[in-house]
Amino acid sequence: MDLVATILVDGLIYAGWLFIVSVGLTLVFGVLNILNIAHGSLYAIGAYASASLVGAYFAAGGQAFPYGSYVALILAAVLVALVLGPLLERGLLRFFYGRDEVLNVLVTYAVFLILEDVMKLIWGVNPYFVYEPYTLLGDVEIGPLFYVGYDFAVIAAAIVVGLAVWLTLNRTRIGKVVLAVIHDSEMSQTMGVNVQRIYLGAFMAGTFLAALGGALTAPMISVTPGLGVNVIIVAFAVVIIGGLGSVPGAAIGALLVGISRAASVHLLPEAELFIIYFVMAIVLLFRPEGLFAKTQVRKI
Amino acid sequence: MMKPRIGGALAAMTLAAGMAGPVAAADDTFKIGVITFLSGQAAESFGVPAWNGGKLLVDMLNEGGRLPAPYDQQGFGGMNIEVVVVDEAGGATKQVQEFRNLVQREEVDAVVGYVSSGDCLAVPPVADELKAFTILYDCGTPRVFEDGSYDYVFRTAAHATMDNVSLARYLKSRNFDVPSFAGLNQDYAWGQDSWADFTGAMTQLYPDAEVKTALFPKFGAGQYGTEISALLRENPALVHSSNWGGDLQGFLIQATARGLHERAQLALAAGDHVIPQLQDKMPDGIFLGARGVNGLAAQARGGELKELTDTMWEAYEAEYGTFPVQAPFRMWQALFGLKTAVEKAMAENGGTKPTSEELAAAMKGLSWDAPSGHIEMALADGHQAIQPNAIGTTKWNADAGKMELVDVEYYDARCVNPPEGIKSQDWLAQGFPGAQCD
């Protein structure tokens, strides 16, 4: 298999995963103007929840129809969004709207630390495994290399997620209302929009996307404490490259990071970590607001 | 006595948190401060199994008569053993403070601890400053005593050079053809050092072997798809990895799904500890080390240490429902060494609880038996242990429903550890001078 093709395939697989874990982060920032550090914890909780739910599914005789485990994966993300979304947004974040952005970062960092310990309390420190969904889709042979079918399913999931978010925001009435809130929340409220409900909905959607990223990742890893730390760092890089608050930006950022990282692993493995932040630095050098973020007028 | 165990542990942690005043141990009690990972990524793989093994052994020793000679005497020289446990998570700066707390506030008689090499490098100068007898039980970096010298600090486990020299020797002794090899190791000191040791040993034993690629994914990366593609493309005869914990589990799950283990020989320098979690998901045919004759390699060894090994193995399985992997073995060899040193010092001082100075004098150059083999404090002027090692090949026993290690090769401590007076990297570069392998 041609090296370029290998790099593209590997890059796309990684980018698909990256996009799913990043798009919720950029959505929450776009609507709530909060850089949610706890996104990493929500990802990890999604992984734990799916491991538990898929495990329960197979324990309850799911082997008869193993494909049902994919429903369990998605259901786990829904459950996390339904429970933690309102809890965090209504119970905490709404008290900090309009406050200094740095304060919001500190608040969500505190939530991140608390949730890390909550996970240990609930799931302990031992690893959880749910291999079955990872191997159910068989292998895909591309040239001399075998890929796992599940990897391509993650790419498909990323495309579906991206289209769903973009179409919802740009082709539906609720999407137009959300965009209006993003543009000017005070004016939207004056026009009768229930801004609090939009905030809650956006945060729940962001929570679902974080948890979905974790749920889809769980079958290919061992789910252990500390899972969310690395994810939040790379997700930040992606959304900063694409522009905070931009869904297409998250997609392009994920592709840039995914493909450049794959090229580095194949051609210059010593630079695997460096390359991600090098790409970010280059983008910020020419576009300090990111590739797709609109330049904003600052109030002085 | 530590009964009930959980209650004892909680009480000890409460004391460690400083909710009670200083409590020096009475003369009929020997108080140990144990530091190991109880949280964080190293907890599941190393810290918790080691602490479980430590708790178990302390209980057995306090009860007395449960172990074969020479460990059948109750406690340490008749003294009850009391343990204060501290979580190693939090970094070296925090651990230095925790160490001071243990020595100055808890007034422990000895400290046994440290999985992290960073902690093992940070604590010894403080131990010497406080004149506190300290055993490093787990960490692997050779730098502790190759770059430093301490009066009160001892490491009762061999350093990590042994792991990769043994792996290379295993390939040679099995006549495994290695025209090329590649590595996938974590991108921090442990992974980088392990790869350097392995390539150093391979340069001597397989001088014509070509290094195809050396990959260092970030610690905790989780996703190895691109790295696996690179390894498949490069098509090396062998893939070396010193990954541990979740990183190793994730790599194995993804690598086996893509058939890497069928196209290249996987050689895992420290991989035994993931067997209890992976079970039959761990592929057959992997060359596997356990950083000593630990875990399955110890069980398969037999010989004169069989009774001691079986006693600990069965007690651990009965208590925790799983078999002991490498970490409890290293904790056991530390505690057996401490018991031997305490009793030796007491024999010389008339039977009173030994001081740190007396303990250090007794420990220097000491040798003793443990389930992992005969341990000798042979390096660093009697402060650094050497021990035998073993490498085997994984094979799932479907009938018994458990993983076995077959084709196990055992290596004498002096075959796979450098001799006194030479640094590990120099020993490798010079072609193992002084190695005694016959």
Interface residues (C-beta under 8 A of the other chain):
Chain A: M1 L3 T6 V9 D10 G11 I13 Y14 W17 K120 V125 N126 P127 F129 Y131 Y134 T135 D139 P144 L145 F146 Y147 V148 D151 T217 M220 I221 S222 T224 P225 G226 L227 V229 N230 V231 R261 A262 V265 H266 P269 E270 E272 L273
Chain B: L38 S39 G40 Q41 A43 E44 V48 D187 T213 A214 L215 F216 P217 K218 G220 A221 G222 Q223 G225 T226 E227 S229 A230 L232 R233 G245 G246 Q249 G250 I253 Q254 A257 R258 G259 Q277 L278 K281
